[in-house]
Amino acid sequence: MTLFPVRSWCRAGGALLIAAACQAALAAPDARIASLAAEQKQPLLDSLSQLVGIESGSRDLEGLEKISDLIAGKLKALGGEVELIDTSAEAYRMEDTPEKMGRVVRATFKGTGKKKIMLIAHMDTVYTVGMLGKQPFRVEGDKAYGLGIADDKQGVAVIIHTVAMLQALKFKEYGTLTVLINGDEEISSPASRGLITRLGGEHDAVLSFEGASVKEDKLSLATAGIASVTLNVTGKASHAGSAPELGVNALYELSHQVLQMRDLSDPATGLKMNWTISKSGSNRNVIPASATASADVRVLKVSDYDRIEQQVQERVKKQLIPEAKVELKFERRRPPLEATDASRSLAAHAQRIYKDEIGKPLGADDKAAGGGTDAAFAALKTKAPVVERFGLQGFGAHSADAEYVLVDSIEPRLYLATRMVMDLSRNKIGN
């Protein structure tokens, strides 16, 4: 693939009728950036080989230490002031939150300007130790395969090599360029979410490097928020045949609670709450002394979290069996990323670069789709633009044997990310 397919088409066409269209459709790409993007293609693949070669599941502290050392070393070699930060002590504790989590790599590059720009990605994966042998790094045609390569080791590599390009260009017109790579994204970022939110509020723009799809090359301006509701009911066991009246049936109370909270979804606002898991009792002939149920919650607006949590807290007070003990836990696993005018403006600028200088269409979806990302934490306390999916096009995230990225997307994405940092630094976006 050539980095500039439309330019090649125009040069080959030659007809007078299309000359004006070609002239209007194209802007001269920055030759320096294009050349550097091409030069960084193989080094980026080499970095991916190194990153994929270290297993780094969210609960694998040894692997996360190794990969964070690797990333920190690369960013330090590029001139960054690098910190390895343990944020476990400030973690938002959920039912599946481990006691200790991987370190955050934070690299700061000081420039001569005023704009503060942050680039974020995550180093952890969903995989367990030992799975790397089934999906090692390899390149076949236009696909680079590997465990966690699409989600999100490609994002880490794109950031590192974008910084390398900026350094090669001797570009320092930003005030501060911050790189933040966390190791707990796949478990809802319980430890790093506070830091991401704080830093998001301190920067003028945040570019997040989750990958784009091989089917739809587009940025994301909105993602769904994810929460969970857990009900724990405690009753009293008794013989189901000879003395059921002496028991307190936890299953009856749980069933009542689930049924009275079955209608809280609101299609008009995109709020969804669905009960998905339940368990009770131990034996057929014993009145169950305990019962649990869990619901999945999705929201499109941060304000909807408060509304749905208040509704379930009110409903749970209405018990069928007063003697039963009912405990409810509402966990905000991820906030939604909401599209704003600022993020739309930033995305539109990226689209112009892609179309006019690279010759490729680039989507910008402002409707929530897919899973939640750390971009939502970065946007939680700021009005500055936060845009997701600046990473490579890929496929097979969370799969056991088919995860890959498109090699041909490396040069366009490196070009785009570098241009975006430069134009943000020069205050050219939205003006």
C-alpha positions as CSV (number, residue, x, y, z in Angstrom):
1,M,0.0,0.0,0.0
2,T,1.2,3.5,-0.8
3,L,0.6,6.1,1.9
4,F,-1.1,8.4,-0.6
5,P,-3.4,6.2,-2.8
6,V,-5.6,9.1,-4.1
7,R,-2.5,11.1,-5.2
8,S,-1.3,8.0,-7.2
9,W,-4.7,7.7,-8.8
10,C,-4.7,11.4,-9.8
11,R,-1.2,11.1,-11.3
12,A,-2.3,8.1,-13.3
13,G,-5.6,9.6,-14.5
14,G,-4.2,12.4,-16.6
15,A,-7.6,13.3,-18.1
16,L,-8.5,17.0,-18.1
17,L,-11.9,16.3,-16.7
18,I,-10.5,14.9,-13.5
19,A,-7.7,17.4,-13.1
20,A,-9.7,20.0,-11.3
21,A,-11.2,17.3,-9.0
22,C,-7.7,16.0,-8.2
23,Q,-6.4,19.5,-7.5
24,A,-9.3,20.2,-5.2
25,A,-9.2,16.9,-3.4
26,L,-5.5,16.9,-2.5
27,A,-3.3,19.0,-0.3
28,A,0.4,18.5,-0.3
29,P,1.4,16.0,2.4
30,D,4.2,17.0,4.7
31,A,7.1,15.2,3.0
32,R,9.2,15.1,6.2
33,I,6.4,13.5,8.2
34,A,5.6,11.0,5.4
35,S,9.2,10.0,5.1
36,L,9.5,9.5,8.8
37,A,6.3,7.5,9.0
38,A,7.8,5.1,6.4
39,E,11.1,4.9,8.2
40,Q,9.3,4.1,11.5
41,K,7.2,1.3,10.1
42,Q,9.7,-1.5,10.7
43,P,10.9,-0.1,14.0
44,L,7.2,-0.1,15.1
45,L,6.8,-3.7,14.1
46,D,10.0,-4.5,16.1
47,S,8.5,-2.8,19.1
48,L,5.3,-4.8,18.6
49,S,7.4,-8.0,18.6
50,Q,8.9,-7.0,21.9
51,L,5.6,-5.9,23.5
52,V,3.8,-9.0,22.4
53,G,6.7,-11.1,23.6
54,I,5.9,-10.2,27.2
55,E,2.7,-11.6,28.6
56,S,0.9,-8.9,30.6
57,G,-2.5,-9.9,31.8
58,S,-4.1,-7.5,34.1
59,R,-3.4,-9.7,37.1
60,D,0.1,-10.8,36.1
61,L,2.2,-8.5,38.2
62,E,5.5,-10.0,37.0
63,G,4.6,-9.6,33.4
64,L,3.3,-6.0,33.9
65,E,6.5,-5.1,35.7
66,K,8.6,-6.4,32.7
67,I,6.5,-4.6,30.1
68,S,6.3,-1.3,32.1
69,D,10.1,-1.4,32.4
70,L,10.4,-1.9,28.6
71,I,8.0,1.0,27.8
72,A,9.6,3.3,30.4
73,G,13.0,2.6,28.9
74,K,11.9,3.4,25.4
75,L,10.3,6.7,26.5
76,K,13.3,7.6,28.6
77,A,15.6,7.0,25.6
78,L,13.4,9.5,23.6
79,G,14.1,12.2,26.2
80,G,11.1,11.9,28.4
81,E,11.0,12.4,32.2
82,V,9.6,9.0,33.1
83,E,7.8,7.8,36.3
84,L,6.6,4.4,37.2
85,I,3.6,5.0,39.5
86,D,1.9,2.5,41.8
87,T,-1.7,3.7,42.1
88,S,-3.1,0.6,43.9
89,A,-3.6,2.4,47.1
90,E,-6.1,4.8,45.5
91,A,-8.1,2.1,43.7
92,Y,-11.8,2.1,43.3
93,R,-12.6,-1.3,44.8
94,M,-15.0,-3.5,43.0
95,E,-15.9,-7.1,43.6
96,D,-13.2,-8.4,41.2
97,T,-10.5,-5.8,41.9
98,P,-7.2,-7.4,42.9
99,E,-5.3,-6.1,45.9
100,K,-2.4,-4.9,43.8
101,M,-2.2,-3.8,40.2
102,G,0.4,-3.0,37.6
103,R,2.3,0.3,37.6
104,V,1.4,3.3,35.4
105,V,4.1,4.6,33.0
106,R,4.0,8.3,32.8
107,A,6.4,10.2,30.5
108,T,6.6,14.0,30.3
109,F,8.2,15.9,27.4
110,K,8.7,19.6,28.0
111,G,8.4,22.0,25.0
112,T,8.6,25.7,24.3
113,G,4.9,26.3,23.7
114,K,1.7,26.5,25.9
115,K,-0.5,23.6,24.9
116,K,-0.7,20.5,27.0
117,I,-1.4,17.3,25.1
118,M,-1.8,13.8,26.5
119,L,-1.5,10.5,24.6
120,I,-3.0,7.4,26.4
121,A,-3.0,3.6,25.8
122,H,-2.9,0.5,28.0
123,M,-0.3,-2.3,28.3
124,D,-2.5,-5.0,30.0
125,T,-4.4,-7.8,28.2
126,V,-7.3,-10.1,29.1
127,Y,-5.1,-13.2,28.7
128,T,-3.7,-15.6,31.3
129,V,-0.1,-16.7,31.7
130,G,0.9,-19.4,29.2
131,M,-1.3,-18.4,26.3
132,L,1.5,-16.6,24.4
133,G,2.7,-19.9,23.0
134,K,-0.6,-20.2,21.0
135,Q,-0.4,-16.7,19.6
136,P,3.2,-15.5,19.2
137,F,4.1,-12.4,17.2
138,R,4.3,-13.0,13.5
139,V,3.8,-11.1,10.2
140,E,1.9,-12.7,7.4
141,G,1.2,-10.5,4.4
142,D,-0.5,-7.4,5.6
143,K,-1.3,-8.8,9.0
144,A,0.8,-8.7,12.2
145,Y,-0.5,-11.3,14.7
146,G,0.1,-11.6,18.4
147,L,-1.4,-11.9,21.8
148,G,-2.9,-8.5,22.8
149,I,-1.5,-6.9,19.6
150,A,-4.8,-5.2,18.7
151,D,-5.9,-4.5,22.3
152,D,-3.8,-2.5,23.0
153,K,-0.1,-3.1,22.4
154,Q,-0.4,-1.5,19.0
155,G,-1.6,1.7,20.8
156,V,1.5,1.7,23.0
157,A,3.7,1.2,19.9
158,V,2.0,3.9,17.9
159,I,2.5,6.4,20.7
160,I,6.2,5.5,21.2
161,H,6.9,5.9,17.5
162,T,4.9,9.1,17.2
163,V,7.1,10.6,19.9
164,A,10.1,9.3,18.0
165,M,8.9,11.1,14.9
166,L,8.4,14.4,16.8
167,Q,11.9,14.1,18.2
168,A,13.3,13.4,14.8
169,L,11.5,16.5,13.5
170,K,12.9,18.5,16.5
171,F,9.3,19.6,17.2
172,K,8.8,21.0,20.6
173,E,6.1,23.7,20.1
174,Y,3.8,22.0,22.7
175,G,4.0,23.1,26.3
176,T,3.8,19.6,27.7
177,L,3.4,16.3,25.9
178,T,2.3,13.6,28.4
179,V,2.3,9.9,27.6
180,L,0.3,7.7,30.0
181,I,0.3,3.9,29.7
182,N,-1.7,2.0,32.4
183,G,-1.8,-1.7,33.3
184,D,-5.4,-2.2,34.6
185,E,-7.7,-1.2,31.7
186,E,-9.1,-4.6,31.1
187,I,-10.4,-4.8,34.7
188,S,-12.0,-1.4,34.4
189,S,-9.0,0.7,35.4
190,P,-9.7,0.6,39.2
191,A,-6.3,1.9,40.2
192,S,-5.4,4.3,37.3
193,R,-8.8,5.9,36.8
194,G,-8.2,8.7,39.3
195,L,-4.9,9.6,37.8
196,I,-6.3,9.5,34.2
197,T,-9.2,11.7,35.3
198,R,-7.0,14.2,37.0
199,L,-4.5,14.5,34.1
200,G,-7.4,14.7,31.6
201,G,-8.5,17.8,33.4
202,E,-5.1,19.3,33.2
203,H,-4.6,18.9,29.5
204,D,-5.9,20.8,26.5
205,A,-6.5,17.6,24.4
206,V,-6.3,13.9,24.9
207,L,-5.8,11.4,22.1
208,S,-6.5,7.8,23.0
209,F,-4.9,5.0,21.0
210,E,-7.3,2.0,21.2
211,G,-7.4,0.5,17.7
212,A,-9.9,1.0,14.9
213,S,-11.7,-1.8,13.2
214,V,-10.5,-3.5,10.0
215,K,-14.1,-3.0,8.7
216,E,-14.6,0.6,9.7
217,D,-11.6,3.0,9.8
218,K,-12.9,5.6,12.2
219,L,-12.4,7.5,15.3
220,S,-14.8,7.3,18.3
221,L,-16.2,10.3,20.1
222,A,-18.6,8.4,22.3
223,T,-18.6,5.1,24.2
224,A,-21.1,3.5,26.6
225,G,-20.7,3.7,30.3
226,I,-20.7,0.3,32.1
227,A,-22.0,-0.4,35.6
228,S,-23.2,-3.4,37.6
229,V,-25.8,-4.1,40.2
230,T,-25.3,-7.0,42.7
231,L,-27.9,-8.2,45.1
232,N,-27.0,-10.4,48.0
233,V,-29.9,-11.8,50.0
234,T,-29.5,-13.6,53.4
235,G,-32.3,-15.7,54.7
236,K,-32.5,-18.7,57.0
237,A,-32.1,-22.4,56.2
238,S,-34.7,-25.0,57.2
239,H,-36.0,-28.4,56.1
240,A,-38.0,-27.8,53.0
241,G,-40.3,-30.8,53.7
242,S,-40.8,-30.9,57.5
243,A,-40.4,-27.3,58.6
244,P,-40.4,-24.8,55.7
245,E,-42.2,-22.2,57.9
246,L,-39.1,-22.0,60.1
247,G,-36.9,-20.8,57.3
248,V,-36.5,-17.4,55.5
249,N,-36.5,-18.1,51.8
250,A,-33.7,-16.0,50.2
251,L,-34.7,-17.2,46.7
252,Y,-38.3,-15.8,47.2
253,E,-36.9,-12.4,48.2
254,L,-34.3,-12.4,45.4
255,S,-37.0,-13.2,42.9
256,H,-39.1,-10.4,44.1
257,Q,-36.3,-7.9,43.9
258,V,-35.3,-8.9,40.4
259,L,-38.9,-8.8,39.2
260,Q,-39.6,-5.4,40.7
261,M,-36.4,-4.0,39.0
262,R,-37.0,-5.6,35.6
263,D,-38.4,-2.4,34.0
264,L,-35.7,0.2,34.7
265,S,-34.3,0.3,31.1
266,D,-35.1,3.5,29.2
267,P,-34.8,3.1,25.4
268,A,-35.4,6.8,24.9
269,T,-32.0,7.7,26.6
270,G,-30.1,4.5,25.8
271,L,-30.1,3.4,29.5
272,K,-30.1,-0.4,29.8
273,M,-30.4,-2.6,32.9
274,N,-30.7,-6.3,32.5
275,W,-30.4,-9.1,35.1
276,T,-28.0,-11.7,33.8
277,I,-26.8,-13.9,36.6
278,S,-28.4,-15.5,39.7
279,K,-27.7,-18.2,42.1
280,S,-29.3,-19.6,45.3
281,G,-29.4,-22.5,47.7
282,S,-27.3,-25.6,48.1
283,N,-29.8,-28.6,48.2
284,R,-33.2,-29.3,46.8
285,N,-34.7,-30.1,50.2
286,V,-33.3,-27.1,52.1
287,I,-34.9,-23.6,52.2
288,P,-32.2,-21.4,50.7
289,A,-30.4,-19.2,53.2
290,S,-28.6,-17.2,50.6
291,A,-29.2,-15.9,47.0
292,T,-27.4,-13.6,44.7
293,A,-28.1,-11.9,41.4
294,S,-26.2,-9.5,39.1
295,A,-27.4,-7.0,36.5
296,D,-25.5,-5.3,33.6
297,V,-26.0,-1.6,33.3
298,R,-25.2,0.6,30.2
299,V,-25.6,4.4,30.1
300,L,-24.8,7.0,27.4
301,K,-24.7,10.0,29.8
302,V,-22.9,10.4,33.1
303,S,-26.0,11.9,34.6
304,D,-27.9,8.6,34.0
305,Y,-25.7,6.9,36.5
306,D,-27.1,9.0,39.3
307,R,-30.7,8.4,38.1
308,I,-30.4,4.6,37.8
309,E,-28.5,4.2,41.1
310,Q,-31.2,6.2,42.9
311,Q,-34.0,4.1,41.3
312,V,-32.5,0.8,42.4
313,Q,-31.8,2.1,45.9
314,E,-35.4,3.0,46.2
315,R,-36.8,-0.2,44.8
316,V,-34.7,-2.4,47.0
317,K,-36.4,-1.0,50.1
318,K,-39.7,-2.7,49.1
319,Q,-39.2,-6.3,50.4
320,L,-41.4,-9.3,50.1
321,I,-40.0,-11.0,53.2
322,P,-39.2,-8.4,56.0
323,E,-37.0,-11.0,57.8
324,A,-34.6,-11.3,54.9
325,K,-31.5,-9.2,54.7
326,V,-31.0,-7.5,51.4
327,E,-27.7,-5.9,50.4
328,L,-27.3,-4.0,47.1
329,K,-24.0,-2.9,45.5
330,F,-23.9,-0.5,42.6
331,E,-20.5,-0.4,40.9
332,R,-19.6,2.3,38.3
333,R,-17.1,0.3,36.2
334,R,-16.7,2.9,33.5
335,P,-18.3,6.3,32.7
336,P,-19.6,6.9,29.2
337,L,-17.5,9.1,26.8
338,E,-19.9,11.8,25.6
339,A,-19.4,13.5,22.3
340,T,-18.8,17.3,22.6
341,D,-18.4,20.2,20.2
342,A,-14.7,20.3,21.1
343,S,-14.2,16.6,20.3
344,R,-16.2,16.9,17.0
345,S,-13.9,19.8,16.0
346,L,-10.8,17.8,16.7
347,A,-12.1,14.7,14.9
348,A,-13.1,16.8,11.9
349,H,-9.5,18.2,11.7
350,A,-8.2,14.6,11.7
351,Q,-10.6,13.7,8.9
352,R,-9.3,16.6,6.8
353,I,-5.7,15.5,7.3
354,Y,-6.6,11.9,6.4
355,K,-8.6,12.8,3.3
356,D,-6.6,15.7,1.9
357,E,-3.0,14.6,2.8
358,I,-3.2,10.8,3.0
359,G,-6.1,10.3,0.5
360,K,-8.1,8.0,2.8
361,P,-11.6,8.4,4.3
362,L,-11.8,8.5,8.1
363,G,-15.0,8.1,10.0
364,A,-15.8,9.8,13.3
365,D,-18.6,8.1,15.2
366,D,-20.3,10.3,17.8
367,K,-22.8,7.5,18.7
368,A,-21.8,5.1,21.5
369,A,-20.8,1.6,20.3
370,G,-18.7,-1.2,21.6
371,G,-17.0,-1.4,25.0
372,G,-16.0,1.4,27.2
373,T,-12.4,2.8,27.3
374,D,-10.1,4.9,29.4
375,A,-10.9,7.9,27.2
376,A,-14.1,8.3,29.2
377,F,-12.1,8.7,32.4
378,A,-9.9,11.3,30.7
379,A,-13.0,13.3,29.7
380,L,-14.8,13.0,33.0
381,K,-13.7,16.4,34.5
382,T,-12.8,18.4,31.4
383,K,-14.4,20.3,28.5
384,A,-11.3,19.8,26.4
385,P,-11.5,17.4,23.4
386,V,-11.0,13.7,24.1
387,V,-11.1,11.4,21.0
388,E,-10.6,7.6,20.9
389,R,-9.2,5.1,18.3
390,F,-6.1,6.8,17.0
391,G,-4.5,3.3,17.0
392,L,-4.0,0.9,14.1
393,Q,-6.8,-1.0,12.4
394,G,-7.1,-4.4,13.9
395,F,-9.3,-7.5,14.5
396,G,-9.8,-10.2,17.1
397,A,-9.4,-8.4,20.4
398,H,-9.9,-10.9,23.3
399,S,-9.6,-13.9,20.9
400,A,-7.4,-16.9,21.5
401,D,-5.8,-17.3,18.1
402,A,-6.8,-14.6,15.6
403,E,-5.8,-11.2,16.9
404,Y,-4.0,-9.0,14.4
405,V,-3.4,-5.5,13.1
406,L,-3.1,-4.3,9.5
407,V,0.5,-3.4,8.7
408,D,-0.7,-1.0,6.0
409,S,-2.3,1.1,8.7
410,I,1.0,1.9,10.4
411,E,2.2,4.8,8.1
412,P,-1.2,6.6,7.9
413,R,-1.7,6.4,11.7
414,L,1.8,7.6,12.5
415,Y,1.4,10.5,10.0
416,L,-2.0,11.4,11.5
417,A,-0.9,11.3,15.2
418,T,2.2,13.4,14.5
419,R,0.2,16.0,12.5
420,M,-2.4,16.2,15.2
421,V,0.1,16.8,17.9
422,M,1.8,19.5,15.8
423,D,-1.5,21.2,14.9
424,L,-2.8,21.1,18.5
425,S,0.5,22.7,19.6
426,R,0.1,25.4,17.1
427,N,-3.5,26.0,18.0
428,K,-4.7,25.2,14.5
429,I,-7.6,23.0,15.5
430,G,-11.0,24.6,15.7
431,N,-9.8,28.0,14.4
